[in-house]
Amino acid sequence: MWLYKDKIIASIEDMPVGTFGFIYITSYKPQGISYIGKKSLYHNVKHKLTKKQLTEQTGRGRKPLTETIQKESDWKTYYGSAKPILSLLKEGKHDDFTREIIQFVSNKKLLTYYECKYLFTNGVLENPDKWMNDNVLGKFFTKDFLT
């Protein structure tokens, strides 16, 4: 279950119009540690065209063999990509987590911007005892602060 300002978010209709994705905090209650991340609501999937679709194509030049279809992502069941989260979920500890949306975002670029903003303002790399995040953008790492 996702929460946003104490309101349950169960479907895309519960989000503001034009939402592309959101920034979230997943918290593991028993240890008091959290993870900040971003999640897109949709992803693109390449789909091969059928023989019928290929024969219906008109025009000159090279014909496309695939089409791109936009599908809803797994945001409803998503907890995060951190290895500690994934191993705890494998052990069946879903009920020990809370998932909170902290900001809705309207496009892909801002999704990355706001994720970085929250990661840096919360000092996730400098406080590994409070946060499960171990890097930002694959450029800045927790290990850099431990030396």
Protein Blocks (a to p, Z undefined) as FASTA:
>chain_A
ZZeehiacfbfklpcehiabdcdddddfknopacdddddfbdcddddddfklmmmpgced
jddfbdcdddddfklmpgbjcfklmmmmmnopmmmpccddfbdcfbfklmmmmmmmmmmm
nommmmmmlpcbfbehhlacfklmmZZ
